[in-house]
Amino acid sequence: MHRIIFMKKLFYILFLLICSVNVFAQYDENTYTKLGDHVPLFNFEIEKGKTVNIADYKGKVILINLFATWCPPCNVELPLMQKEIWEKHKNNEHFALFVFGREEGWDKLIPYKTKKGFTFPILPDLNRMIFSNFAKQTIPRNILINEEGEIIYQSDGFDKKEFIGLIKLINNQLNSKSTTK
């Protein structure tokens, strides 16, 4: 009996320790949002002259990528995003991808998208209005939002292993969504 109580206490302590480590690992003074937060509401141009609000996409798994055309790690990550995420999920009605060019307008983004052969939405964030909802600095940056509008993943910089984890999380979110319908 004492062994069972000891094991329960040990499990509880380990659980709290793991949760604490996860909370502290998510802290970054350059990041304004944290896991579990609702996505900040913002408007953006989905195409030239047509504005929408991120809330219009509630009910979908949303991946937001913040990048710049001049950023070397961004230019490593975006081709992988095209191949490993966009090409696999672009026709899934439960998924949306928005890639925002920090401090860049349509005049830079349209030729960049054409030159690179990207087919996902690359959208302007000319004055950092979108970026500033999430962070002070550091790109590339990915934010994954579940169908309830909660942030379930965020990263800054590019790391291949972390990117593979993002792909798996997106696949799991979309697979669970398709099995509940």
N, C-alpha and C positions, 0 to 999 in steps of 0.2 A: 504494500500500500504506500509506504514512504517513497519507494522508488518511482511509482507512478506520479505522485505529487512532485517529486524532484524533477522528473522528466517534463512535466507540464510547465513548471516554473522555468526550467532551462529553455524550453521551446519558446515561451513567452518573452524571456530576456533576449534570446537570439532574434526573434521576430522584431522586437523594438529596436535592437541594434541595427538590423538590416534596414528598417524603415528610416532610422535616423541618418544612416550613411547615404541612403538614396536622396533624402531631402537636402543634405549638405552638398552632395555631388551636383545637384541641380542649381545651386546658388552660383550666380555669376553677376558681378556688379554691372556688366555691360548688357545684361538681359533683363528686360522689364517684366516679362511674363514668366509663369512657372507652370509646371504640369498641374492639370486640374483646373486652371483658370479658364474662363470662357474667352473665346477669341474676342479681342477688341473689335468694336464695330467701326467700319470705315467704308467709304465709297471709293471706287476706282473705275477707270476706263477699261471696259472689256474689249472694246474696239474704238477706233477713232470716232469721237463724237457720241458714244453710247456709254453711259455711266450706270453702274450697278452697285449694290451693297453686298458685303460679304454675307450678311444675314439671309440674302436671297438663296444661298446655297446650303442652308441648314437642312439636315437630313441626308447630306452626302459626307463622305470621307473627303476632306480637303487637304491637299498638300500645298503649302505656300513656300516658295523658294525666293530668297532675296539675294541678288547677285549684282555684279557689274561687268560690263563687256571687257574691261581692261584687267580683270582679276584672274591671275593664273590658276588658282585652285578652282575657281568657278568654271573655267574653261576645261578643266579635267572632269568636273562633276556633271555638267550639263549634257554632254554626249551620253553618259551613263544613264542619266535621267530619261533621255529620249528613248534609249534602247530598253532599259530594264524596268521602267515605270510607265512612261507614256504609251509606248507601243503595245504594252500588255493590257492597259486599262483605259485607253482613250474612249472606247465604246461602251464602257460600263456606266450606266446611268446613275450609279451610286458614288461616283468618283469625280473630283474636280482638281485640276492642277493649275496654279497661277504662279508664274515666274515674273518677279518684279525687278526691273533694272533700276537700282538705286542711283538717284541723281541723273537719270537718263530718260530722254523723251523718245517719241516715235521716230524722230529723224535719225537717231542712232540705232534704235532697236529693230526697226524693220529691215535695214540692210544687214545688220548683224545676224538676224534670224535667217534671212535668205542665204547669206554666205555660208552659215554653218549647217543649213539644211534641217533646222529644227521645225517641227510641226506643232509643238505645244504652244499655248498662249504665253507670249513674252510681252509684258505690259509696263508702261512707264510709271515711275515713282520719282518724278522730276525734283521735287522738293523734300524728299525723305518723309513725306506724310504717312506713308504706309510703314516704312522701315521703323520710324520713331514710335510706332505702337508696340514694337517688339524689343527694340534694342537701341543702344547708344552707338555701338560700332561692331565691327567684325562681320565679314562675309567670306564665303557663302554661308547662308543660314537657312535651315529648313524647319518648318513648323507643321506638324500633322495634327489635324483637328478631326474629332470623331463626329458622328452624325448628330449628337446633342450639342455640338458647338464647343466642346471642351478640348483644350490642348492636351494631347496624349504623348507627344514627342516633340523635342526641339533640339537642334544642334547648331553649333557654329564651327566654321572651318570645314575642311574636307578630310575625311578619313575613310578609306575604302571599307574597313571592317564595320565602321559605324553606318556607312551607307548601305551595306548589305543588311544590317539590322533594320534599317528603315524600310527597305524593300520587303523584308519578311513581315514587318508590322503592318504595312499597307496590305499585303496579300492576306494576312490573317483577318484584318478588319473587313476586307471586302468578301472574303470567304464566309465569315460569320454572318455578314449582312445578307448574302445570297441564300444561306441555309435557313434564315429566319423568315424569309418571304415565302 
